[in-house]
Amino acid sequence: MNTPLHLGQMFTDSPQRSKEQLAVFALLNLGFVSSLASGTLRATEAVHLFYRAENCNFVRKRLRDKTADGIMSHGVQLPDVFTVLPPEEAQREFQRELEAMRGLCLKLLQPKRLAA
């Protein structure tokens, strides 16, 4: 997959936009987190494909959710970990960041589980 994903094209406006879109957003991110954790995807690739300015703006302006915005903020910063830290420390911090992102995704999905 080399083509960047555009959240603005993936989500349509609908009356239930907020809850459903946040759930889909969380699930999509869990896929990216899993791919990053397994090494299938590198941090720079993830930024190119998904954690990009266009998608960050979409999340901030359209989804308007602090948790979703936090996920994007963590995602954007992933490559920086490898730039500023020694390799072993960078890997540990990278895993902590992924775990934080995973937790935020699960937080977005929590209301769905309680309602089910």
Secondary structure, DSSP 4 states (H G I P E B T S, - for coil): --SPP-HHHH----TTHHHHHHHHHHHHHHHHHHHHHHTSS-HHHHHHHTSSHHHHHHIIIII--HHHHHHHHHHHHHHHHHHHS-HHHHHHHHHHHHHHHHHHHHHHHHHHHHH-
